[in-house]
Amino acid sequence: MTITRSKNETSLTLALEGRLDTTTAPQLEAELKECLDGVTSLTLDMQQLAYLSSAGLRVILAAQKQMNKQGKMVIKNVCDTIMEVFEVTGFTDILTIE
């Protein structure tokens, strides 16, 4: 998986490309731990994300919990396949998806 980071003061956007699964979830987790300090607006751009597993959902949920304490998190450009994963797991009730 490729993660492209762009930060502007207190706003952070992470563009995810490839597969977010058991193998790559620790990569996203490490990226979030490294760069969430002082961030009040987090955007996860999933336009190039092809697959999302339960391991990826766990990392996204942890990021949402962290951002609930310090600001807001938005998920953008979700494809139909990943939106279905969010809907089946109930994540559409927890996350802000645009």
ChimeraX attribute file (.defattr): number of C-alpha atoms within 10 A of each C-alpha:
attribute: neighborCount
match mode: 1-to-1
recipient: residues
	/A:1	17
	/A:2	16
	/A:3	16
	/A:4	11
	/A:5	13
	/A:6	11
	/A:7	13
	/A:8	9
	/A:9	9
	/A:10	13
	/A:11	17
	/A:12	21
	/A:13	19
	/A:14	20
	/A:15	19
	/A:16	20
	/A:17	17
	/A:18	16
	/A:19	18
	/A:20	24
	/A:21	17
	/A:22	13
	/A:23	12
	/A:24	16
	/A:25	22
	/A:26	15
	/A:27	15
	/A:28	20
	/A:29	16
	/A:30	11
	/A:31	14
	/A:32	19
	/A:33	11
	/A:34	9
	/A:35	12
	/A:36	18
	/A:37	10
	/A:38	12
	/A:39	18
	/A:40	17
	/A:41	19
	/A:42	22
	/A:43	18
	/A:44	20
	/A:45	20
	/A:46	20
	/A:47	15
	/A:48	16
	/A:49	20
	/A:50	16
	/A:51	16
	/A:52	20
	/A:53	16
	/A:54	14
	/A:55	16
	/A:56	21
	/A:57	18
	/A:58	13
	/A:59	20
	/A:60	21
	/A:61	15
	/A:62	14
	/A:63	19
	/A:64	20
	/A:65	14
	/A:66	16
	/A:67	18
	/A:68	12
	/A:69	9
	/A:70	15
	/A:71	15
	/A:72	19
	/A:73	25
	/A:74	16
	/A:75	18
	/A:76	15
	/A:77	15
	/A:78	19
	/A:79	14
	/A:80	9
	/A:81	12
	/A:82	16
	/A:83	16
	/A:84	14
	/A:85	17
	/A:86	19
	/A:87	11
	/A:88	10
	/A:89	12
	/A:90	11
	/A:91	17
	/A:92	14
	/A:93	10
	/A:94	11
	/A:95	16
	/A:96	14
	/A:97	17
	/A:98	9
